[in-house]
Amino acid sequence: MKTFLLSSLFCLLSCTLLAQDITLELIKDGFISPIDLQNVGDERLFVAEKGGRIKILNPDGSVNPILFLDITSLVSTGGEQGLLGLAFHPDYANNGHYFVNYTKTNGNTRVARFTTDPNDPNTTLPNSELKIIEYDQPYSNHNGGGIAFGPDGYLYIAAGDGGSSGDPENRAQNTSVLLGKLLRLDIDTPAPPNNYSIPSDNPFAGSTTHAQEIWAYGLRNPWRFSFDSITGDIWIGDVGQGDVEEIDRAQSSEGGLNYGWRCYEGSQTYNTSGCPSASELTFPFAEYSSSSSTSNCSITGGIVYRGGTFADLYGLYFYADVCSGLIGSVNNDGDIIEYGTFNNSWVSFGVDNYEELYIVALGGSIYKIIGEHIVNVSEFDSTNNIMMTPNPASESVHFITESGTFSSIEIVDSKGSVVLSEENINASEKNISLTSLSEGIYLAKITAENGNFSIKKLIIQ
């Protein structure tokens, strides 16, 4: 939405978080167990499927017939296994490198680098896989799977505790193994025989008794984590054992934190035998119940919304639940806002190149999350005396202002395309026919003769 997604102007706005609701707008369905959604700074969205394929979703809603990547022959897909994570190198535009996290046919985890074909940005070079790191998985569940580059340029990898139930070998607290951890690697300066090196400020860098790759530990199954694109804070959604779903937050510089599993499940005692003092642990920033009295079961960690469209969503961290379909958010005070349950198994979030927010359903669909309060970057006058009626609309919509005249009106769909445009209006009211448009959520950009403009949400039904 290049014409008006002006994220940089948020510093000029005073956005009050009101009682909110969200709308989910279907962008595309028909994927086969989609598991991750990423972008590379252009209009494309990359959809990773659990079976080992990555597909490109274009802004017009089409999916490229040729796969971006197909490693189905390398991937085990039973239960929680599969192609589980995708991350593009910060300098992808120049080096074409991207990284995937998958479980091999023997069930163990591999994180590998692939290279995009320099002659075709929509395909991957054959035989370009480079192993970064591998580690054993004693059970088929709790593989973690998320990978992301931090603001420091290092690659972070979420590793689950190895599976079974209750972390029977206490791996999450054992800093000599990689399971139950968040790992941090420098993949730009490899130290042979490894294709990575250890950042000097990793908490156990140089140790002969602790795994030097560890950045944080005491995690059960950190399926999805992300970095706030403004503050750099890391947010982790850690799946609980059976009663508590955990949301952790830390500054990106805070290494060596122990999030407490299996000593604690969230803030509740679980198994404190041989555990450190609670004062040495980092407890959740927020949590919610997944006990048997609820329909919740497993958190999908999300993303802090930093898009430029919805004032009511700005700065909120979004999460979801796989079983209940719950979608919620957390504000800076750790307060949870629940938007209700939706009839889907949510497995991931993603953003486009404008940082607008999407959510991924394991059943095959990609949705865009729509807020209620459109950012009004600029108004006709201090009274904002613009009427747009009716709304919702069907046949037509009528614009009226008592302050000056309109210069132009644009109707933009959820993919950022201008679908209707009226120029050189030079009048204080204008009626626009909507008969050519499908039902859905649109944005109306109304520009005055003096160049000021307003943005309003328009629902067509």
Order of alpha helices (4+ residues) and beta strands (2+ residues): beta-beta-beta-beta-beta-beta-alpha-beta-beta-beta-beta-beta-beta-beta-beta-beta-beta-beta-beta-beta-beta-beta-beta-beta-beta-beta-beta-beta-beta-beta-beta-beta-beta-beta
